[in-house]
Amino acid sequence: MENPEEYRYDTLSEAVNDLQKRGYTHDFLIEDEKECLYCKQRSLELSPEEFVIDEIHRFEGMTDPADESIVFAISSSQHDLQGLVINSFGADFGYRSSKLVADLHRRASEN
């Protein structure tokens, strides 16, 4: 899980546009109740064991550095797909109880 120097972005939209050009074309939503990612395009649920995080890009809010967005570029060789998980949160993020969300953010902070 690396962010090579050539893949540094100034804005969330810049990251999303480039990642999509590089093949991360599916959109994933975090399913809190089910502890999985959901791909609407394929009506597919991915458990944490079915995907890897290839890249993580963080962006702080323009007016409040406590507001943060993170884009996760993920891939699943099992399902032959690549996509993006975009998660925005602020200082009050602690109210979210999803183990999957917590794990994604733990993995992001390790990067």
C-alpha positions as CSV (number, residue, x, y, z in Angstrom):
1,M,0.0,0.0,0.0
2,E,2.1,2.9,-1.3
3,N,1.6,6.3,-2.7
4,P,4.5,6.7,-5.1
5,E,5.7,10.3,-5.5
6,E,4.1,10.4,-8.9
7,Y,0.7,9.9,-7.3
8,R,0.5,12.8,-5.0
9,Y,-2.6,15.0,-5.4
10,D,-3.6,18.5,-4.2
11,T,-7.4,17.9,-4.2
12,L,-9.9,15.1,-3.8
13,S,-11.3,15.6,-7.3
14,E,-7.8,15.5,-8.8
15,A,-7.2,12.2,-7.1
16,V,-10.5,10.7,-8.1
17,N,-10.1,11.7,-11.7
18,D,-6.6,10.3,-12.0
19,L,-7.4,7.0,-10.2
20,Q,-10.4,6.5,-12.5
21,K,-8.1,7.0,-15.5
22,R,-5.8,4.3,-14.0
23,G,-8.6,1.8,-13.8
24,Y,-10.3,2.4,-10.4
25,T,-13.7,2.7,-12.1
26,H,-16.1,1.1,-9.5
27,D,-17.6,3.1,-6.7
28,F,-17.9,1.5,-3.3
29,L,-20.0,2.4,-0.3
30,I,-19.2,1.4,3.2
31,E,-22.0,-0.8,4.6
32,D,-21.8,-0.2,8.3
33,E,-24.5,-2.8,9.3
34,K,-22.9,-5.5,7.2
35,E,-19.2,-4.7,7.7
36,C,-18.5,-4.8,4.0
37,L,-18.1,-2.6,0.9
38,Y,-20.9,-2.4,-1.6
39,C,-20.5,-1.9,-5.3
40,K,-23.8,-0.7,-6.8
41,Q,-22.6,-1.2,-10.4
42,R,-22.2,-4.9,-9.8
43,S,-24.6,-5.4,-6.9
44,L,-21.7,-6.9,-5.1
45,E,-20.6,-6.9,-1.5
46,L,-17.0,-7.3,-0.6
47,S,-15.9,-8.4,2.9
48,P,-12.5,-7.1,4.2
49,E,-10.8,-10.4,3.1
50,E,-11.9,-9.9,-0.5
51,F,-10.1,-6.7,-1.2
52,V,-6.8,-4.9,-0.7
53,I,-6.1,-1.2,-0.3
54,D,-3.7,-0.2,-3.1
55,E,-3.4,3.5,-2.3
56,I,-4.7,6.0,0.3
57,H,-4.9,9.7,-0.2
58,R,-5.9,12.2,2.6
59,F,-7.2,15.7,2.1
60,E,-7.8,18.2,4.9
61,G,-10.7,20.6,4.8
62,M,-10.1,24.1,3.3
63,T,-11.7,25.9,6.2
64,D,-11.3,23.4,9.0
65,P,-8.3,21.0,9.1
66,A,-10.3,18.7,11.4
67,D,-12.6,18.0,8.4
68,E,-10.9,15.3,6.4
69,S,-11.6,13.3,3.3
70,I,-9.9,10.1,2.4
71,V,-10.0,8.2,-0.9
72,F,-9.0,4.5,-0.8
73,A,-8.1,2.9,-4.1
74,I,-9.0,-0.8,-3.6
75,S,-8.7,-3.9,-5.8
76,S,-10.1,-7.4,-5.6
77,S,-8.4,-10.0,-7.6
78,Q,-11.1,-12.5,-6.6
79,H,-13.7,-10.3,-8.3
80,D,-11.4,-8.8,-11.0
81,L,-12.2,-5.2,-10.2
82,Q,-10.7,-1.9,-8.9
83,G,-12.6,0.9,-7.4
84,L,-12.7,3.8,-4.9
85,V,-14.0,4.3,-1.4
86,I,-14.4,7.9,-0.5
87,N,-15.0,8.8,3.1
88,S,-15.4,12.2,4.6
89,F,-15.5,12.9,8.3
90,G,-14.8,15.6,10.8
91,A,-13.6,15.8,14.4
92,D,-16.8,14.1,15.5
93,F,-16.0,10.9,13.5
94,G,-15.8,8.9,16.7
95,Y,-19.5,8.3,16.7
96,R,-19.2,5.8,13.8
97,S,-19.1,2.3,15.2
98,S,-18.3,0.3,12.1
99,K,-15.4,-2.1,12.5
100,L,-14.7,-1.9,8.8
101,V,-14.6,1.9,8.8
102,A,-12.4,1.9,11.9
103,D,-10.1,-0.7,10.2
104,L,-9.9,1.4,7.0
105,H,-8.9,4.5,9.0
106,R,-6.4,2.6,11.1
107,R,-4.8,1.3,7.9
108,A,-4.8,4.8,6.6
109,S,-3.1,6.2,9.7
110,E,-0.4,3.5,9.4
111,N,0.4,4.7,5.9
